[in-house]
Amino acid sequence: MAKEELIKSERVYEGAFLSVRRDTVRVEMETGPIEAVREVVDHVPAVVLVPVDAQGNVLLVRQYRWAIASLLLEAPAGRLEQGEEPEEGARRELREETGHAADTLLRMGGFWMAPGYSTEYMYAFLATDLRPDPLPADEDEDIEVVPTPWKDIPDLIRNGTIQDSKSTSVLQMAYFLFQKEAGVEG
């Protein structure tokens, strides 16, 4: 499979944390080269967390999402600030969104959010040994912390209570791959 070759790139939108570009690329096909258009959302990297408290609850957050006009139950997450390392951003987002700090923060890996059209990469963390240590929330966020029993996570994904891709991905990573590190059992 051949790598696509950039012919030209045009920035069509520039925002605070994302931009959109239209790239024209040359694609080598069996029948010969063709030109194709790729629309790309350039997005800053982000973090997503699975915070587990001493009672075996995952601290999820409920917030309204304008783009889909709905409340979602999600894993805490947020974008990295300019020059911020993933662990530093994870610690900040945890404090802003849940009001807790983690004495133990384990990087579980990460994933591309939507590689067909976006450059957003999310670093995934398991946060344990939690203690109250709030930071002020972002001024435009209205977040409710929802302590959720660890054992309920698979059913909440299965029945559609948890619907967004970052949350389903990171929660399944934690539940199936990092259960021992979380200090809980399914």
C-alpha positions in Angstrom: 0.0 0.0 0.0 1.5 3.3 -1.1 1.7 6.4 1.0 -0.3 9.3 -0.3 1.7 12.4 -1.6 0.6 15.9 -0.7 0.0 18.2 -3.8 -1.4 21.2 -2.0 -2.9 22.2 1.3 -5.4 25.0 2.1 -6.3 26.2 5.6 -10.1 26.8 5.6 -10.7 27.5 9.3 -8.5 28.5 12.2 -9.9 28.2 15.8 -8.7 28.3 19.3 -7.8 24.6 19.6 -8.6 23.2 16.2 -8.3 24.1 12.6 -9.5 22.6 9.3 -7.5 22.1 6.2 -8.3 20.8 2.7 -5.4 18.7 1.3 -5.2 17.6 -2.3 -3.2 14.4 -2.5 -1.9 12.0 -5.2 -2.9 8.4 -4.6 -1.3 5.6 -6.5 -4.1 3.2 -7.6 -3.8 0.0 -9.6 -5.1 1.9 -12.6 -2.7 4.7 -12.1 -2.4 7.9 -10.0 -5.4 9.9 -9.1 -5.9 13.1 -7.1 -8.1 13.1 -4.1 -9.3 15.6 -1.5 -8.7 15.0 2.2 -10.4 17.3 4.7 -8.5 17.2 8.0 -9.3 18.6 11.5 -6.0 19.5 13.1 -6.7 19.2 16.9 -4.4 19.6 19.8 -3.6 16.4 21.8 -5.8 15.5 24.7 -6.0 13.3 27.8 -8.7 11.0 29.1 -8.8 9.4 32.6 -10.3 6.5 34.5 -10.3 7.8 38.1 -11.0 5.0 40.6 -11.7 5.9 44.3 -11.1 3.9 47.4 -14.7 2.5 47.3 -14.1 1.0 43.8 -16.1 3.7 42.0 -15.1 5.3 38.7 -15.6 9.0 38.9 -17.4 9.8 35.7 -18.7 13.2 34.6 -22.0 14.2 33.2 -22.0 17.3 30.9 -24.1 18.8 28.2 -22.6 18.5 24.7 -23.7 21.3 22.4 -22.8 19.5 19.1 -25.2 16.7 19.8 -27.6 18.7 22.0 -27.5 16.0 24.8 -26.1 15.2 28.2 -23.4 12.5 28.2 -21.9 10.4 30.9 -18.2 10.4 30.2 -14.7 9.7 31.5 -13.0 13.0 32.5 -11.0 14.4 29.7 -9.6 17.6 28.1 -7.1 19.0 25.7 -3.5 19.7 26.6 -2.4 23.2 27.0 0.5 24.7 24.9 3.8 23.0 26.1 2.0 20.7 28.6 3.1 17.1 29.0 0.4 14.4 28.9 0.9 13.5 32.6 0.8 17.1 33.7 -2.4 17.7 31.7 -4.0 14.5 33.1 -3.4 15.7 36.6 -4.8 19.1 35.9 -7.9 17.8 34.1 -8.6 15.4 36.9 -8.5 18.2 39.5 -10.6 20.5 37.3 -13.3 18.0 36.4 -13.6 15.8 39.5 -12.1 17.9 42.3 -9.6 15.1 43.0 -5.8 14.5 42.7 -4.3 11.1 42.2 -1.3 9.9 44.1 -0.9 7.1 41.5 -1.3 7.9 37.8 -0.6 5.1 35.3 -0.4 5.8 31.6 -2.4 3.0 29.9 -1.6 4.0 26.3 -3.6 6.1 23.9 -5.5 6.2 20.7 -6.5 8.3 17.7 -10.0 9.7 18.1 -11.0 9.7 14.4 -8.0 9.2 12.1 -10.1 9.3 9.0 -10.4 13.1 9.4 -8.7 14.3 12.6 -5.2 14.5 14.1 -6.5 14.3 17.7 -4.6 11.9 19.8 -5.7 11.0 23.3 -3.4 9.8 26.1 -5.2 7.4 28.4 -4.5 7.3 32.2 -5.7 5.3 35.2 -5.8 7.4 38.3 -5.9 5.8 41.8 -5.2 6.8 45.4 -7.5 9.8 45.0 -7.7 12.6 47.4 -9.8 15.8 47.3 -7.8 18.6 45.7 -10.0 20.7 43.4 -9.0 23.3 40.8 -11.5 25.8 39.4 -13.4 24.3 36.5 -13.2 25.9 33.1 -15.7 28.8 33.2 -17.8 27.4 30.3 -18.1 23.9 31.8 -21.0 22.7 34.0 -19.9 19.3 35.1 -21.5 16.8 37.6 -19.3 14.1 39.1 -21.0 10.7 39.0 -19.3 8.0 41.2 -20.1 4.8 39.3 -19.4 1.3 40.6 -16.6 -0.4 38.7 -18.7 -3.5 38.1 -21.4 -1.5 36.4 -19.1 -0.1 33.6 -19.6 -2.9 31.0 -23.4 -2.7 31.4 -23.4 1.1 31.0 -21.5 0.7 27.8 -23.6 -2.2 26.6 -26.9 -0.4 27.2 -25.8 2.9 25.7 -25.7 5.0 28.9 -22.0 5.7 28.0 -21.9 6.5 24.3 -18.8 8.6 23.4 -15.8 6.8 21.8 -13.2 8.2 24.2 -15.1 7.0 27.2 -16.0 3.5 25.8 -12.4 3.0 24.7 -10.6 4.1 27.9 -13.1 2.4 30.2 -12.8 -0.9 28.4 -9.0 -0.5 28.5 -9.1 -0.1 32.2 -11.7 -2.7 32.8 -10.2 -5.5 30.7 -6.5 -4.7 30.7 -5.7 -2.8 34.0 -8.1 -4.2 36.5 -5.3 -5.3 38.9 -3.7 -1.8 38.8 -7.1 -0.3 39.5 -7.3 -2.4 42.7 -10.8 -3.7 41.8 -12.5 -6.7 40.4 -15.2 -6.9 37.7 
